[in-house]
Amino acid sequence: MASEQSRTRVFSAPRRVQVDEHASSLQAIALACCGLAGVDAAVVLLGWAINEPGLERVAPGLAVMRFNTAVCLLALAVAFAIPRRAAAGRAVATIGAGVAGVLAGLQLAEWAFGIGLGVDQLVVTDPGSGPHPGRSSAAVATCVLLLAAASLTTGRRRAWRRTRQALLLAPAAVAWLALVGYAYDAQSLTNLGSFFTIALHTALAIVLLSIAGLASTRRGRLEWVLFSEDAGGALSRRLAPMALVGLPFIGLACLAAHRLSWINDVTMVALTVVLCTLAFGAATWTAATRVARLDNARRATLADLTQLKQGLELQVAARAEQLRSRHDEIAVLEDRQRIAADIHDVVIQRLFAAGMFLHGTPTSEAIVQERIGSAIESMDAAIRDLRNSIFELGGNQSRVLDLATAVDDICTDAARVLGFRPDVLVDDPDREADTVRDDLLAVVRESLSNVARHASASSVDVVLRTGHGLISLTVTDDGTGMTSTPHSSGTRNMAERARRRGGDCVWTTVEPHGTRVWWHVPGTPSDLVLEPAADDIADDVADDPAPDELADEPADEPELDADAASAGLGR
């Protein structure tokens, strides 16, 4: 559980925050190392300035840090410690590294060519013995030159970082060898003549400056060893302390036991080997355990990601299947709507136009009139069946949303027979008339058919209004007017449609000539119900027989007479 929480914290933390924390820690390490190396060099320079030999060496009998060496190490400490974000910082760092590099290069040239360039005792006089007083050893000058070159190598490319780290590790290895020689009192590792003589505090300062340079290298090996979460970083953090501190300490302890005559030479060597093996084995076991935990965490995370991936794939597959199924359904619906639109726009309109044409056919023969009526009723039945089919196919949905357009389309079709287009006014802001849509459209068609057959009108007004609890449709023409009570199957159907919904349909004469049809049914309940706009309709309704009274007349009376008498019926 703890490992899962740790992994959660690592994965959830923003990468920029982690990088900033690492950079600040590495910068602190670099500053600390530069500070110690700088203090070391400054103390030596002070000893040379006041001529105090005790400050020039760590202990009597040990090697002395030369004045030029102290100057170079102090300049390198400044170069590695100074921030390089600003131009001034970069300039100071370049000057410090340049001074150290020039001094070290001149001294190496003196050793290489056997010449004296006058830089050994340029500032102070070195009273020490030796063939070249004041001159740093070749090993120290080489280490300083490598450190200066590393300080000047600041490219961000991977090859530059590798070069910089190689330049830093070489002097660190030489200085570490000298430190081990001092720890084991092995003069062969610390004093090999004038070419390889390194003072104790010189070796320590070189190691500190190498660490500072490695710490200031962004995305370098030291950062990877200290902060990496992978198996390599974990293994390095477990083995590096044992290799750098543990094994030298074991060797030093065995050497001390030999010097105290507790063990002989052979026993010392055997004991050193055994203890180093045990220590290194323990460190390896600890590192392997840590790596195993990291690997188990990686495997658990990979398993979780695999499971999550499989779940997402299943969801995507299911969603894709739903989309394909939906796409097929949409394709079917589009085909149905297209077929329904073709039926409505072509077939139904042609049937309606044919019916209107038959309505307007003048004839006085009863048999012909009867056959024409039968044909018209068959066409009406066919139109109703087609409209039901359109509704079932889904093609009438868009038209159901717009009753005004449907009325306007009917009037446009009627213009082919009337010879003019009726004027249309639809006042239905709350879409109340949609509840009686089919009845309204049928009444409009029948009223316009009657006008075309009998009225000989030159204008027709179609008005649909809703409100105050009433749905009102009026069709007014300026034709010949009513000559008798309307009595036909069409007018009976109009009245029946109104009565089925609790309303009524009345016909009145308009002065000076013409006919008005008022078809009305109850709408949304309201406290106030208004009559139609024309006041003469209400006055004439009381004198005219209602359609329900006409339904009781003898059935054997020809419908043609009633139709002929109802010239110019309107809505």
Protein Blocks (a to p, Z undefined) as FASTA:
>chain_A
ZZmmmmmmmmmpcfklmmmmmmmmmmmmmmmmmmmmmmmmmmmmmmmmnopaklmpmbgh
iacddfklmmmmmmmmmmmmpcckbmklmmmmmmmmmmmmmmmmmmmmmmmnopaehlmm
mmbccfbgcjbghiacfklmmmmmmmmmmmmmmcfbfklmmmmmmmmmmmmmmmmmmmmm
mmnopaklmogcjklccdfklmmmmmmmmmmmmmmpghifklmmmmpcbfklmmmmmmmm
mmmmmmmmmmmmmmmmmmnomacfklmmmmmmmmmmmmmmmmmmmmmmmmmmmmmmmmmm
mmmmmmmmmmmmmmmmmmmmmmmmmmmmmmmmmmmmmmmmmmmmmmmmmmmmmmmmmmmp
ccfbfklmmmmmmmmmmmmmmmmmmmmmmmmnopmmmmmmmmklmmmmmmmmmmmmnopa
cddddddfkommmmmmmmmmmmmmmmmmmmmmmnopabdcddddeeehiacdddddfbeb
pfbdcddfklmmmmmmmmmnopacddddddfbdcdddddddddddfbdcddfblklmmmm
mmpccfklmmmpcfklcfklmmmmmgoiaZZ
